[in-house]
Amino acid sequence: MHALLVEDDDRMARALGTALALRGHTVRRVSRALDALRYVHEAGFVLLDLGLPDLDGLELLRRLRTVCDAPLIVVTARCEERDVVQGLRAGADDYVVKPFRMAELIARIDTVRRRTRAQGEPPGGGPGGAGGGRSVRTGDVEVDPAGRTVTVAGSEVRLTRREFDVLALLAARPDEAHSREEILDRIWGDAFLAASRSLDVHVAGIRAKTGRPGLVRTVRGFGYRLGADPAVRGERDADR
Ligand code: CA
């Protein structure tokens, strides 16, 4: 597959380029945001450094997302939680902090590409596997896996594809807690991501957009489950 490597550091670019070539990928390396925008259309996936000389990486990420759906992994020295969350919200599929282990980055690339392929499948047939089943109602929230809609107090709430997949997975077995590993394996395609913050970001998105913070309950040290009565704010949901 053809990779676009956006990296202004020569040494890092060489190391990444070599590792990608060993995996059979072809690589175009660019060191400026302007060139990233110019060549992104040809990329099968993108590795993006955020510290670039000509444009803030997050701004570039947003611009890339308006023109390209290819899997994109941020590879950056910025490790503050705020940076990670902003990166994922801006449309990154995953976020790897430098210094990283090359084997881990390669595994994440494989995961992101597999996940992206799975998303091309028809609704219900993907790894989310809600299977076009029955609607689930909890409190004033209704989740319809067949129509891929969520309504809160009768009004439809728009979730991203992956936010919906997470919610539908929890709703498919509403009385059970689901481990992080299971959710990441079924929605993201690999339990290897168990340490990834993507899941937490998506859960936060579901809670914020529905305005029902109790809709997805944290099961400490394990994972998540559907809230029993999301219309009533239950125990404080202490996330991490
Ligand atoms: Ca840089």
Residues whose N, C-alpha, C, O or C-beta is under 5 A from the ligand:
A	BS01	CA	D8 D9 D49 G51 L52
